[in-house]
Amino acid sequence: MNRSKLRKRSKKSLVELKPFLDKINNEVEQPDYIRRDPVQFMHAFSNKKDIEIAGFLAASMAWGRRDIVVAKVHDLLRRMGYSPYDFVMSYDQSRFDLLKNFKHRTFKPIDVHGILLAMQTIYREFDDFEAFWNICYQKGRSEQRPFLSHFHEEFFKRSTDLARRTKKHISDPEKGSTCKRLYMFLRWAIRKNSPVDTGIWNFMNASELLIPFDVHVARQARRYGLVTRRSNDWKTVQQLTDTLKLMNPDDPARYDYALFGIGALGYELPSRFLLNRI
């Protein structure tokens, strides 16, 4: 990467850029997007608890090529009899063999094991997964601390058999992580009136979502002067979201579709908007 200082787009120029990004959003955020993306697992069930579990597992595994992620999530759900809530609630050590030989990158059976036990405890303690998230969210607001850090702590407190390595599969913003997969899951669950995102949760508003920050989003954000930071970290995600809020304060995370579309799906912006050659 060229280490020269990145140029930042002006507010006036953001106003000019907005209709072009919105047009790409409108073209990418279509029902056909679902069948190629891990979000499909949020649409595969009718029961809220099944949707929550399938979506959370899919998001937790969502790194790498989308087709491979989809295949691996199908593999995991098949082992669970495509009944994720029933499987979680009946899961114990005797069923660990059902996870044997499962692997996606560094995600192994022992990691699924610890996560399932945490979710089992959560569903015994709370009405549903959303209620648990809401507690973490309220704690974050009261302590002026990223609520995803509370989520990380409280989630793993509830696993009765946890390998230390499993904690790395759920990010913590206080360690600098972009929390891409967690915010992708939240985008799926929170955003309303979308042909893709389900909007089944209400504990926070779409205006509070940070953008899921992957390599495609990072590259395009820098090319078009939406961020000036070069590190892929929590502060950069906040900076990018603040910029996007200038164009859409009610739903900044929607621009995930446009930036992903430019980075991975072949969409283009007029060359005059290019500020930085990355």
N, C-alpha and C positions, 0 to 999 in steps of 0.2 A: 504493500500500500504506500502511495506517495505520502510522505510525512509533512508536507507543507500545510499551512493553516487552512482549515476548511472555511469556505465562504458561507454566510448565513443568509437565507432568503428574507427579504423585508416583509413587513406586514402588508404593504401595498401589493407586492408581488404574490403573496399568498392568496390574496383576493382574486388575482388573475389566474392563479394555478387551480383554485378550487373547482371550477366547473369541469376541468379536464379530469381531475381525480374523481369527482362525483360521477362522471360518465363511465369511467372504468369500474368504479364501485357497482354501478347499476348493471353493467354487463357481466361482471364476475359473480356478484351475489344473486345467483339464480338457482332454482331447484336442482338443475342438472349438476351443480357443484357438489351436491351431497354425495352422489354415488362414487365420486373419486376421492373423497376426503374422509378422515376418521370421524368427522362430525356425524357420519351416517349412523353411528352406534347410539347417538342420542335420539335418532328417529326410528330405531329398530324395535322399540318396546313401547307399551302403553302405560305401564305402571310407573309412577314417579320414582320409586326406589330402584327399580331395574334401570331406568334411564340414568339416574344419578351415578350408579355404580359402573354401568357400562361406559358412560361418558368419561368418568374420572379415570378408569383404567386405560381407556383409549388415549386420553390426553397425556397420561403419565408415560405412555410408550411412544408418543408422537415425536420421534426424531429420526431423520433419514427419509428415504423415498416414501411418498405417501402410499403407493401400491403395496410396498412391503409392510408398512405399519398396519394397513387394513388387513392384510393376510395374517399377520401375527395376532392382532386383536381377535379375529375370527377363530384362530387356533385356541386362544385362551378361553374365549366364551364357549367354544365347543366342549372344552374340558369341564366347563361349569354347567353343561347341559342347556346352554342358552337361557338359564334362569338365574341371573347373577344375584338377586336378593336372596332367594332360597338357598343358593350355594353358600353365600356369605354367612347366613344365619345358622347353617348346619355344619359349617366347616370346623374341622379339628385335625389333629396330627394324623389321624387314621386316613384322612383323605389327601394327604400330601402327595401320595403316589400319583394322583390324577394330574399333578403338575410336573411330573417327571419328564425331563428332557426339554421342557419349554425354555426357550431363550429368545430374547430380542436384544441384540447388541449386548450391553452389560446388565440387562434386566433378566434375572434368573429366578428359578422356582423359590429360592429362599426369600427373595424380595417380594414376590407375589404373596407368599405365606405371611410375612410380617404385615403387609398392607391389608390383607383380608382380615387378619385378627384385629387390627386397629378399627377397621370399618364395622366389624361385628360388635365390638364394644360400643362404638358410637351409636349404632342403631338400637342397642339395648338401653342406652342412656338418653337418647333424643328421639323426637318424633320422626325425624328423617335427617338426611345428610345436610340439607339446607339449614336446619335449625342449629346444627353444630357450627357451620360456617358463620351463621349470624352471631353466635356467641363470640367467636374469634374477631369478627368485624367490630362488634361493640367494644370489646376490650382494646382493640387497636385505636379506636376513636377516643376512648377515655384516657388512654395513656400516650396519645399522639405518637404512635409507633406503627410501622407497617403491619397491617392485620395478617398478612401472609406469614410473618414471623411467628405470630401467635398460633396460626394454623399449623405450622411446622412443629412447634413445641407440643401443642395440645394433641395433635394427631398421633404422634409417636409415643406420647405418654400412655396411650390407650392400647398399644400392642402388647399382648402378653408373652410374645416370643419374637424378639426383634434382633436381627443381625445388624451390627453397626453399619455395614455397607449399604443397607437399605435406605438409610436416611438421605443419601445423596440423590435418590430418585425423586424426592420432593424438595423443591428449591426453597431457599431462605433469602429474602432481600437484604437482610442485615449482614449477609456474607457476600453481598455484591451481585448476586445472581439477577439475571433479567426476569426470571420466573415466567419464561415464555409459555411453558406448558400449562401452568396454573392459570395464567390469564387467558389462554386459549380456551380452556375449560369454562372459565367464568364468562367469556364472550358467548360461548355456546348456550350457557344456562341463563344469562341475564338479559341479553338483547331481545327486545320485543319487536313484533311486526316485521320479522325478517323471514325471507323464504328459505333461509339456511339455519340460522341460530334459533333455538327452541323457545327461549324466554320463559322457562318453567319456574325460575326462581325470582324472588322479589326482595331479598334482604338488602340489596344495594341497587343504585341506579346505574344505568348505562353510562351516564356522564362521569362516573367515578372509575370506569374501567381504564386500565393502562393498555397500551397496544401490545399484543403478543410480538415479541421481538426476536425474529430469527435472522439467518444470514441474508435472506432475500430482502427483508424489510430494512435491515441495517445498511446494506449496500445502496439501496435506492434512496433511503433517507439522507445519506451523505451526498450522493450524486446530485440531489435536487435541493440541497441546502436546508433540510428540515432539522438537522442536528449539526453541531460543531464538534462534539466529543468524538474521539476515535475509539474509545474503549467500549466494548459490548458489555455494559454493566447496568445496574439498577438506576444510576444517575442519568445515563443516556436514555433509558426507557422513559424516565420522568420528563426529560427535556423534549423528547420527540412527542410525547403525549400532550405536553403543554403547547407545542407548536400546532399540533392537529386540532386542539381545542379552539384555536383562533379561527379555524375554518368551520368547525362543527362542535360547539361547546356541549351539546346534549348527547353526542354519540361519537367521540373521537376515535374509538376503536374500530369503527366501520372502515376507516382507511386502511386497515389490515388487508382488505380485499384488493384495493387499488395497488398498494405497494407490493403485495404478493403477486398480483397479476402482472405488474411491470417486471418483477424480478424472475418469475418462474413460468408465466403463461404467455409471454410474447407480446404483451401490450406495450404501447409506446406513448411517450409524451412528446410534444413538439420540442425540437432541439434547443429552442431559445430558453427553455426552462432549465437546462443543464448548467449547474454552477460549478461542480467539482468533478474532475475526471479521476475516478477511483479504479 
